[in-house]
Amino acid sequence: MLAATVLTLAACAVDPFEIPLLGPYREPNDPCREVGPGPDTRPLMAPDADLVVCPNDPAILQLFLFDVNAAEVKRVGDWVLLRVPKP
């Protein structure tokens, strides 16, 4: 069982933004991770979509956006939060 992990990212080095990570989104070695509800992430969630965080890497993002029809919702440091429509 995967233990829940919280990724704390500094937004403008003043106010930390916490992202509760649930595990890889699509497969075990996927760099994109599913995000759980938390004080900072709950307002970004939608009932008809998963919230996912990916590294801010153009190669990873381009492929991920194309594969799952994701929409960017927020950039925090070196990470990009995305909504992925549920099937």
Beta strands, then each sheet from edge to edge (+ up, - down):
strand 1: 5-11
strand 2: 15-24
strand 3: 33-35
strand 4: 49-55
strand 5: 71-76
strand 6: 79-85
sheet 1: 1+ 2- 3+ 4- 6+ 5-
end
